[in-house]
Amino acid sequence: MSKSNLLMITTLGLFLTIAESMRFDLQSGHTKCISEDIKNSAITVGKYNAVNPNEGYPLPDTHKLNVRVTSPYGNNYHHGDQVDSGNFAFTAAEAGDYTTCFTAPDHKPETTVAIEFEWKTGVAAKDWSKIAKKEQVEVMEIELKKLLDTVTSINEEMFHLRVREEEMQELNQSTNSKMAGLSFLSLVVCLSVAGLQLWHLKSHFERKKLL
């Protein structure tokens, strides 16, 4: 295996196992949306919660959220109204950008809500500790399962890239064939016009008895 292919596989492997975890502030009356590019049939899980500004006391009503998770075609995968925390999990039926939108209801005076959000997709979305507890397997076996799942994901990604490359090759071949046909047609038209001009000039000179 070449160094370039090894680097590509390593990069893809890291990409496929990355989980997005963040914390951000949201002003009341505003909405913030976060998108994640998810492949078809990929598992994705997410959890969120509003950070309590006063630990040890109940969360104020000003920190309730409206949350919605939608697919690239607008299908609703999760919806929460006036919640302070929640989670979602689904298998993507469509490939593309899935969007999670957080809305802080309008309050006077304006407040700031801190939100913790974690979004995992693909290999990172699988809870391997639960699998280990359920199947009573060794740690090494769990690692092998992780590697197998990662390799499978990489293989699917490589297959997708190969299909895209074949489509581009077919498009290039089709374009080249059309350009070759157009060039040949242009040459035929030019030669026909030149022949017609020569015939016209010859006929004209013959009528004038110059030839």
N, C-alpha and C positions, 0 to 999 in steps of 0.2 A: 504494500500500500504506500502510495506517495505521501510526502510530507504535507502537500496541499490538501489531499483528501482526508488525511488524519486530522489536520487542523479544522477542516470543515465539520467533520463528525463531532469533534470535541466541542466546537462552538455550538453546534446544534444541540448537543447533549446538555450543555449548560443552560441554553435558552429554554429547553423543554422542561427543566426542573426548577426554574425560577418562580418564586411566589411573590406576588406584589403585596407589600404591607406598608401602610402609610398612616399618618395622622395629619389632619388639616383642620382649619377653622372655617366656619360658615356663618355668615351674618344672617340674622333673622330676616325673613322676606326674600331670601335669595336661594338659588339652586346651583349645585355643582354636580357635574356629570363626569364620570370616569369610564373610559372605554378600554376593552381588552379584545384583541384579535384572537378568536378561538376557532379551532378546526372542527369540522363536522365529526360528530360522535365522540368528541373529547369530553371528559368529565371536568366539571368546574364546581368549586365550592367557595363560599364567601361568608364572612361574618363581620358585623359592625356594631358599634355602640357609641352612644353619646357620653362623653367624659363628664362625670359629676364635678362641678366646680367647688362643691363643698362636701368633702369626704365625711362620712358619718351622718349625713343628713339626706333626706329623700331628694331625688332628682327633681328640680323645679319643672313646672309645666312648660316653661320657655325653652326647654331643651328636648322637647319631643320632636320627632322627625317624620317626614313622609318619604318613603323609599320605594323606588321602582326599578326593576331590572328588565330590560327589553332586548329582543334579538335584533339582528340587522334588518329584519322585515317588520319590526314593530310588534312582534308577539310578546306577551307579558309572561315572564318567568317568575317574578316575585313582586309582591306589593304589600307595603306596610303603611298604615295611617296612624299618626300620633303614637309612634313607638320610640323607645329609647335604646333598643338593641334588637338584634335579629340575625338570622343566618339563612342562607339559601344553598341549594345543591341541585344540579341538573346535568343531564347529558345533552350537549348541543346538537340540535337537529338541523342546524344551518351553519354554514361556515361564514365568518365575517366578524365585524366589530359588534360585540355585545356591550351594552351601556347600563351602568348603574347610576341613577340620579338621586341625590339627596336634596330635600327641600326643607328649610327651616321656616315654619309658619311666621307670619308677620306679627311682631310684638312692639308695643310702645312702652317704655323706651327700647331702642334697638339693643339686642343682645348678641353675643358671639358664642356659638356652640362648637366645641372641639369634638371631632369625630375620629375614632380609630377604626380603620377599615383594612381587612386582609382578604385578598382574592387569590386563590390558587387554581391552576389549570393544568390538565394533563397528569403527568407523573406526580407532580407536587400535590395534586388534589387527593391522592389516595392515602388513607390513614393506615400506614404499614404497622403501627403498633397494635391496632385492633386486629389486623390479619394475623400477627404473630401470636396474640393471646388466643385467638379463636382456633388456629390450626396447630398450636403448640410446636412450632418449628424453631430451629436453631437460628441464631443471629446471622450466620453465614448464608443460610438459605433465604433469609429475608433480603440480604444484600444481593443475592443472585436474582431474586424475583425483581428487585428494583432495576438491576442492570438489564434483565430481559425485557422489562417494560420500556426502559429507555431506548434499547436497541430497536424494539418494535416501532416506537414513535419516530426514531431517526429514519428507519426504513420507509415508513409511510411518507415522511417529509421528502426523502430522496426520490421516492417514486413519483410524488407530486411534482418535484422539480424536473424529473425526467419527462413526464408528460407535457409540462409546459415547454421544455426544450424541443420536443418533437413537434408540438403545435407551431412553435416559432420557425422550425426548419421547413415545415409544410407551407407556412405562410411565405417564407423567403423563396422557396421553390416556385410557388404559384405566382409570386410577384415577378420573379425572373423570367418565367415562361411568358407571362403577359407582356413584359417589356420586350422580350425577344420577338414575339409576334407583332407587337406594335412597330418595332424597328423595321422588321421585314416588310410590313404593310406600307410604312413610310417610304422605304426604298423603292417598292413597286410603284407607288404613286409618283415619286419623283422621276423615275425612269419613264413612266408613261407620259407624264407632262413634257419631259424633254423630247421624247419621240414625237409627240403631237406637234410640238413647236417646230421641230426639224421638218416634218411633213408639210406643215403649213407654209414655212418659208420656201421649201422646194417648189410647192404648187404655185406660190406667188411669183417666184422667179421664172417658172416655166410659162405662166400666163403673160408675163412681161417680155418673154422671149430673151431673157438674160442668160438662160442656161440652154 
